[in-house]
Amino acid sequence: MRTLTLMFYEIATDGMDKAPIYYEAHVARLQAFQQRGVLLMAGPYGMPPAGALGVFTERAAADEFAREDPFVLNGVVSKVTLHDWAEALTD
């Protein structure tokens, strides 16, 4: 069993209006963390999106991501929550 970190974003009331402005910078950050091997997957949930979820290999990487994410810095996201997660179904 391995321990991962789940990062939950809650979308701000006016977040979807702001998201297109910061989308490219946000995606570039996602790609950079994925290339480093510390972000396994990420994406929005709900229709329309109510939030987003990221799965990180370590808590420090999730903290680092959120601290400088354009979506967080510019009010697209109203709340960030991190949870440690014990993945039960591993190879």
Secondary structure, DSSP 8 states (H G I E B T S, - for coil): -EEEEEEEEEE-TTHHHHHHHHHHHHHHHHHHHHHTT-EEEEEEETTTT-EEEEEESSHHHHHHHHHH-HHHHTTSEEEEEEEEEEE----
